[in-house]
Amino acid sequence: MNKEKGKGKFVSNFGFLMASIGSAVGLGNLWGFPYKMGKNGGFAFLLVYLLLVVTVGFPLVMGEIALGRRTGKGGIQAYKQIDSKFTFNGWFAVLAPVFLLCFYSVFGGYILKYFIANLGDLFNLSFGVGGANSEAFFGNFIGAGLEPLIYTIIFHIATIIIVSLGISGGIEKFSAFAMPTLTVMLIIIVIRACTLPGAMAGLEFVFKPDFTVFKGTGILKVLGAAGSQMFFSLSLSSGAIIAFGSYLDKKANIEKNAAIVTFSDTLIAILAAMAVMPAVFAFNLEPSGGPGLLFVSIQAVFNDLGKTGPFFGTLFYLLVLFAALTSSIAMAEGTISAMLDAQISRGKKPNRILMSFIVMTLTLMGAILVCIDALGSKGLWHPFGLGTWLDVFDLLAEGILMPVGGFFLAILLGWVKPKVLDDELRTGSDYKTEKFFKFCFKYLATPILFFITLVQLNEFFGIIKF
């Protein structure tokens, strides 16, 4: 236990890396990246995404780790210590994961259901998919009311149990097991997908240069989609990276760790595209299938694989389940860390179990709404004129708080206090990327993040048609 902070710390740098990569690797990679790529031109989207990751994503990851380690605090107190005028940005970072978990845990429940269903098919049990039409199976499940809620609660409880066990005893141990396992499973799925008849068309979609989608204002749509994906995928402005940085040893090399986290997340996102797109094209499915890409289109692939389908289906959904859990525990920790700081600042002993329970209760209320709504099929009222409660929570988190939070972090580190983290970044490293880091924050991240925020809002409200 870290006696100074009273919140715990990572036992090893490897544990920090696995937890941070696990925070980044989740549904954003295995679901969001392939379907957003499908909607935005394949390789063209990939190119824009890679440029954003290098010039915006990497500096933001490095900045958030350094911010957390220098202050030893979660989002709110970290910003307050650096510059009290930016405390509001800490609140953005702490609130964003609350809204994210409201729908993320529902998808976690869906994934758990599909893992169990494919496992049932593998052993010829009655609770499997059983060769049913994948679209009908998905529709019947999400509209069943109680069943998806039960699976959501199970996923929710699993998340909170792991977080309540602490940094080294829960988050680090689970991530150190889950991430290597996830990587091996993903490689197996990629190999199988790429050996399907007709899979080459999917690989061409991912890697063959085609910039048709950039015509007119299309490039703006692609930039907005790639930007939102970068935030969701890297867990930026969600409190998680700052919190994990606050538990990091002073001897650790932040510069190197940020590069490893960013590279690993991007690599797994590309591997996810190589697992999904060849299968989608091999079976003539729609590459821009949204939620259906993971739960309808891919399940249809497993149904058509014959006897090997249940095996690969079980493996695939277990892979996605691990990824979803590593991200959900990081999101929860982003909020819980700040709540523990508040207890400590009031002279109280930090109670991780109580704070975990509070976060679970808050986010479960939102998750119940998303479950009942069944992706908009139940005709419920939705704020802001949006079509689903999932869209409402996604707007608040990924559409507003996360890109706006990144924008103000860029303002802070690029313009207001450009040298404030220099000593922290030099601790444990040579800080070779100093000039690149500062140039990106000052001249690239600030305008790009402002623009991404505008495009994101337009994506939700459709003011301008791209």
N, C-alpha and C positions, 0 to 999 in steps of 0.2 A: 504493500500500500504506500502511495506517495503521501507522506505525512504533511507535507507543506500544503498541498492542494486538497487532501482528504478525499480525492475522487478516484484515485488509482492511476496507473500508468502502464505503458507497454513494457513487457519484460525484455523484448528484443526488437531490433530494427526490422527483422523479418516479419514479426507480428504486426508492426505498424504498416508495413508494405502490404501484407495480405488483407488487413482490415481496410486500408485505403483503396486498394484495388477492388476489394469486394464492395466497398461503398460505390465505386464507379461502375463496376460491372453488375448489371441487373437487367430489368426489363427494358431499360433504355437501350442496351446493346442487343439483346436477343429478340426483342419485339420491335421497339421503336426504330432502331437503325435500319433493319431490313425494309419495314413498311414505308418509312419516310424516304428511303432510297427508291423504293418502288414508285412512289408518287412524284418524285422529283428528278427523274432522268437517269438513274443508275450512276454511271461513272461521273457525270457532271456534279451530282450531289456529293459523291465521295471526294472529288477534288476540292470543292469549296469547304467541305467539312475538315479535310486535312489542313488546309491553309488556316482555317479558324483555330484549330487545335494548337498549331505551332505558334501563332501570333497572339492568340487570346487565351486559349485554354491552359497551356503550360505556364505562362506568367501568373494567371489567376490561381492555379493550384499552388505554385511556389509561394505566392503572396499570402494565401490563406494558411498554409502550413506555418510560415514564419510568424504570421500574426498570432496564431494560437500558441506557438512555442514561446514567443517572447513574453506574452502576457500570462501564460499558464491558465487561461480562462476560455470559456465558451463564447459564443457570438456576441452577446450583449456587452459583457464586461470587457471583452477584448477590444471592441471598437471604442468603448468608453475610455479605456486606459490610453489608447493611441491618440484619440481626439474626441473629446466629449460631444462635439458638434455632430459627430457621425454615429452616435449611439443608436439613432433610429435605424441605421443599416444593420446593426446587430439584431434588432427586433425583426427586421425583414428576414434575416438568416434563420431565426428561431421559429418564426411563424410558417415559413415556406414548407418545412417538412411535415408540419401538422396537417396542412392542406393536402400535401402529396400522399401521406399515409391514409387519408380518407378514401382514396381510390386505389392506391397501391396495394393495400391489404386485401381489397376485393379481388384484384387480379391474382394476388397470391393464393387466395382461396380457389379461384378458377383453376389455377395451375395445379394445386393440390388435388382437386377433383379429377383432372385429366391424367395426372400421374397414377392415381388409384384406379381409374377406369382402364387404363392401358395395362396396369399390373393385373387387373382382373382378367383381361383378355389373354394375357400371357399364361395364366394358370387356368383358363377356361372357367372362370367364376361368373356368377350371375350379374355382378355389378360392373361389368366391362362395357365398352362401347358396342361390342357385339356386331360389328359391321354395319351399324345404323348410319343413315345419312348424316354426315358430319354437321351440316348446317342445322338440320332438325334437332340433332342431339344437343348442340350448343344453345339453340333457342329454347328448347324445353328445360334445359338446366338453369339458365339465368332467369327464366320466368317462373321457376318453381317456388320462389318465395323463401321458404324456410331453409331448403338445402344449401343454396349458395351462401346464405348467412351463416350457417353452421361451419362451412369450410372457411369462410372469412374469419370467424372468431377463432378457429383452431390456428390459422396462420398468424393472427394477431397475438394470440397467447404465446405461440412459439417465439415470436419476435421479442416480446416483453420479457419472457423468461431468460433468454440469452443476454439481453441488455442488463437485466437486474442482477445477473451473476457478476457483473463488473467488467473492467477492461481486460485484465489478464485472464481472469477465470471464465469469462463468457465470450466477449467479442473476439479477443485475440485467438483463443483456442478454437472456436468455431471457424473463424476465417482461415486460420492456418491449415485446417483440414479441408474446408469447402473449396477454396480457390484452386489448389493443385488438382483436386478431384474433378472440379468443374472443367478445367482446361483439358484434362485427358478425355473426358466424356465428349467435349465439344469437338476435339480432333477426330474422334471415332465417327461422330455424326457427319462431319465435313467429308470424310473419306467416303462414307456411304452415299451421301447426297451427290457427290461429284462423280460417282460411278453409275448413276442412274442413266438410262437411255434418254438422250435429249438434254442432259444436264449442261452441255457446253453452252447452250443459249443463255442460261442463267449466269454462267461465268462471264460471258461476253457482255451481258447487261451490266455487271459489276465493274469490269475492268477495261472494256473497249471504249476508247474516247468517242463520245457523241454529245455535242453541245446544242442539239436542237432545242432543248428545254430552255435555253438562255434567250431565245428570241423574244423581242419586245420587252415586256417587263418581267419575263419569266425568271431572269436572274435574281430579281428581288425576292421572289417567292422561294427560290432555292436557298438564298442567303438566310432568309428568315427561318426556314425549316432546319437548315444545318446549324444555325445558331442556337435555336431552342433545343435541338438534339444534343449539342455540345454541353449545355448547362445540365440537362437531365442526365446525360450519360456520365459526366465527370463529377456529379453531385456538387456542382459549384453553387455558391450562395445559398446553401441549405444547412449551414451550421456544422455539417459533418466533418469537413476537412479542417476547419478551425478547431473543433473539439479534439479530433485525433492529433492535430499538431500540438495541442496543449498537454498531451500525454507523452510526447516524444522526448527522448533523451537528448540532452544538450550536445552530446558528441556526434549525433547523427548528422549526415550530410543532406540538408534540405534540398539543395540544388539537384543532387543525384536522385533523391527519393521522388521529387516532383517529376523528373524526366521518366523514371521507371513507371510511376503510376499513370502518367499520361500516355506513354507508349503502350503499356500493357492493356489499358482500357481501349485504345484505338485498335490494337491488334485483335482483341477479342471481338470488337464490333465488326471488323472486316471478316473474321472467321465466321461470325454469326450470319453475315450476308452470304458467305460461301456455303453455309449449311442450309439456308432457307431458299435462296434464289434458284439454285440448280433444281431443287425439288419442285418449286413453283412452276418453273418453265417446263420441266420434264412432264408434268401432269397438266399443262395448259391452264394453270390457275391465274388469278388476278394478282399481280405483284403489289398493288396498292390497296390491299384488303383491310387495312386498319386492324381493329381488334380481331377480326375474322381471320387474318393471316396466321395468327398463332393458334387459334382455337378451332377454326373451320378448315382453312386451306391445308395447313400442315397435317391435321388429323386425317384429312382425306387422303393425303399421301401415304400415311401409315396404314390406312384401311386398304389401300391398293397394293401394298407390298406383300400381301399373302401371309404366310406363316411367320416371316421375320418382322412383320409390321408391329405387333405388340411389343417385341423386344426393343426395337428402335424407338417406339413411342414411349415406352417406360423410361428408357435411358434419356431421351430428349426432354421429357417433362420433369424428370428428376434434376437434370442439368439446369433447366429454367427455374425450378423451385429453389435450388441452392443459390442461384444468382439473385433471385428475388429476396431471399432471406438475408443475404449479406448486405444488400442495399437497404432493406427496411430497418435492420438493426442500426445501420449508420444514420439513417434519417432520424430514428427515435433518439439516438445518442446526441445528435445535434441540438435537440430541444432539451433533453434531460440534463446535459452538461450545463446549460445556462441556468436551469432550475436549481441545480446543486450549487452553482455559484451564488445564487440569491440566498440560499439557506446559509452558506458560509459567511456571506457579507452581513447577515443578521446575527452572527455569533452562534448559530445552531450547528449541530452535527449533521453532515450531509446524509440524507436518507434515500439511497438509490432505489430501493424497493418501492417506497411510497411515490417517488417522482415517476417511476416507470408505470405504476398503476394509474396515476393521474393522466399521463400521456396516452395510455391505452384507452382509458375511458373517453377522453376528448375525441380521439381519432375514430374510435368505434362508433360514436354517434354519427359522424359523417359517413363512415363505411356502411352503416345501416341504410342511410338515404340512398347511397349508390346501389346497394343490393336491391332495395325495393324498386328503384327506378328501372332496373334491368336494361341499362344502356338506352334509356328513353322510350322503351316499348310499353310502359305502363301509363303513359299520359299524365305524369305528374307535372306540376308547375316548376319551372326553373328560372332562377334570377337571370338578369341581363339578357333575356331573350334567347338563351342558349338551349340546345336540344337535349342535353343530359346533365345530371348532377356531376358526372365525371368531368364534363367540360367546365362546369362551374369551378370545381376545385382545381382543375388543371389551369384555368385562366388565372386564378388567384396566385398559384404557385409558379408554374412554369411560364405563364404569360406575363405576369407582372413582377412579383417579388424577386424571382431569381435573376432575370436580366437587369432589372432596376438596381438590385443589390450589387451585381457585378459592375454596373456603370458607376455607382458611387464609390466602390472600392478602387476602380480605375482613377476616378477623380482624386481620391485620397492619396493613393500611391504614385500617381502620375503628375499631379499638379500641386496639391496642398502640402504634403509631406513626403517628397520623393526619396528622402534619405532615411526615413524613420526605421526601416527594417534592414538597413545595410549591415549593421553590426551583427544582427541575428543571422543573416544569410551568410556572413563570413565565418560564423562559428561552426566549425565542423566541415567547411568547404573552402575552396579558393574563390568562389563566386565569379567564375569565369564568364558567366552570361550576364554580368552586371549591365553592360551597355545595351545589350539586346533586351533585357528585362525592362529597363527604364524607357527605352525607345518605344517598345510595344505598349506599355502602360500609358505613356503620354500621347503618342501620336496615332496608335492603331486601336487599342482596346476601347478608349473613350468614345470616338465617333462610331465605331462598329457596334458597340453595345447599345448606344443610343438608337441607332438605326434598327437593330434587331428587336428592341423593345417596341418600336413603332410598327414594324412588320408583324410581330406577334399579336399585338392588339388588333391590327387589321385582319389577321387570320381568324380571330374569334368573331369580330363584328362585321367583317366584309364591307368596310367603308369604300375601299378601292378594290376593283376586280383586276387581279393579275392575269 
